[in-house]
Amino acid sequence: MPLAPPVLAGLEQLLGPENVLTSAEDLIPYSFDGTAALRQMPGAVVFASTTPQVVAALKLANETHTAIVTRGSGTGLSGGSLPSPDCVVLCLVKMDQILELDRANLTLLVEAGATTQAVADAAAAAGLFYPPDPGSMKISTIGGNVAENSGGLRGLKYGVTRNYVMGLEVVLAHGEVLWTGNKCVKDVAGYSLRDLFIGSEGTLGVITKVLLKLIPKPPAKRTLLATFAQMDQAAQTVSDIIAAQVIPCTLEFLDRTTIHCVDDYAKIGLPRDCEALLLMESDGHPAVVQEEVAQMVALARQNHCQEVRVAQTDEEASRLASARRTAFSALARVAPTTILEDATVPRSELAHMVRFVAAVAQKHRLRVGTFGHMGDGNLHPTFLTDERNADEMHRVELAFQEIFDEAVRLGGTITGEHGIGVAKKKFLAQFAGDAQMRVLRELRRILDPRGILNPGKVCDPLTS
């Protein structure tokens, strides 16, 4: 049922009428996120500019049993910020301040609505480096990155968002403000509550401030691209690079379909007569970078690569890197609906998994492009379809069921960086098992006993 007039009146009083949207036309942009074929109109959208406003909104929601779905820029790919029916979308994009850059302790304190790009730029301006780089980093918010534990192209060497979160300000469901973590490199006092909220997808509390770890900026970087006639050759190259104890900053791949779509879209001049492409980047001390590049070139040639192209300028390096960064955008041009998923398998199973995805697509008469983070086993099978075609969408659903089943069978996981949200909720129990699901549900019930925070996502709380 629609939001009760007293709830709307209360929100307007607490946040100001200019920060409360209720008309259907205004609500449409907030009825979906980056996940294809999912949409649901909220009851209202509210914008908070301060932590006290978030506190006030949650107290009202808790008292009135009103569902709250926290949202940043809405770039998520698992339906994590998809509204529940007649909920209040709590949008934090106005909380976008860089609050403190502490060079002495290599930390950055920011509000949750600051974009990932703004965080990276603030670090770079101080001669420092914030490594996580999700594909949506120009518009995704740091609060959303933390809520989803986002990854990125540099994850192989530098890890994911969790590895750079030192502290969090979180508003709990009943409006209490919790701070967890600090600037200390070592702190083992009590449970790591900080880690509990990272990746919780807005189901345990609303993240309002984030204390991030920064690192020194690598003094040198080199980018290279290698092409292969067979996916097995590319996968073996990756295995050989890791076995040689070379950990590149970036080790990405594109399959033939994705290569063609990217080159049609970005006009980069990619080789089109190959089955797989590897994008490799090394960063660090100039001498180490030079040595690593030489090793990666040699290993690619040892595995019969067709061509190795080493960027000679920063401009050329940026152009080659854009081949991977534009993959999703390029594929999205090909069909009305582009469903980008992620699954992770042990690196030794990558070649098999890529072939398996292709076979599943052929079995269900679907078109797929696969790309991803080959260095850490994270694949992004991307189905090019049309959500208006019910039969085809059913076949897509069957295909993903087979893909996730196979990933789990191989010792992998159903998501490497996109989260569970609503899109993968039905697959979680199969992967997690009974004990883990029970603990997840109990935690959710304890922290949100009235079930107001992002209902219907990740898992359902225990009812008794």
Sequence and secondary structure as in RCSB ss.txt:
>XXXX:A:sequence
MPLAPPVLAGLEQLLGPENVLTSAEDLIPYSFDGTAALRQMPGAVVFASTTPQVVAALKLANETHTAIVTRGSGT
GLSGGSLPSPDCVVLCLVKMDQILELDRANLTLLVEAGATTQAVADAAAAAGLFYPPDPGSMKISTIGGNVAENS
GGLRGLKYGVTRNYVMGLEVVLAHGEVLWTGNKCVKDVAGYSLRDLFIGSEGTLGVITKVLLKLIPKPPAKRTLL
ATFAQMDQAAQTVSDIIAAQVIPCTLEFLDRTTIHCVDDYAKIGLPRDCEALLLMESDGHPAVVQEEVAQMVALA
RQNHCQEVRVAQTDEEASRLASARRTAFSALARVAPTTILEDATVPRSELAHMVRFVAAVAQKHRLRVGTFGHMG
DGNLHPTFLTDERNADEMHRVELAFQEIFDEAVRLGGTITGEHGIGVAKKKFLAQFAGDAQMRVLRELRRILDPR
GILNPGKVCDPLTS
>XXXX:A:secstr
    HHHHHHHHHHH GGGEE SHHHHGGGS  SSTT     SEEEE  SHHHHHHHHHHHHHHT  EEEESS  
 SSSTT   TT EEEE TT   EEEEETTTTEEEEETTSBHHHHHHHHHHTTEE     TTTTT BHHHHHHHT 
  TTHHHH  GGGGEEEEEEE TTS EEEEE S S   SS  HHHHHTT TTSS EEEEEEEE EE  SEEEEEE
EEESSHHHHHHHHHHHHHTT   SEEEEEEHHHHHHHHHHH      S SEEEEEEEEESHHHHHHHHHHHHHHH
HHTT SEEEE  SHHHHHHHHHHHHTHHHHHHTTSSEEEE  EE  GGGHHHHHHHHHHHHHHTT EEEEEEEGG
GTEEEEEEEE TT HHHHHHHHHHHHHHHHHHHHTT BS SSS  TTTSHHHHHHHH HHHHHHHHHHHHHH TT
  BSTTSS      
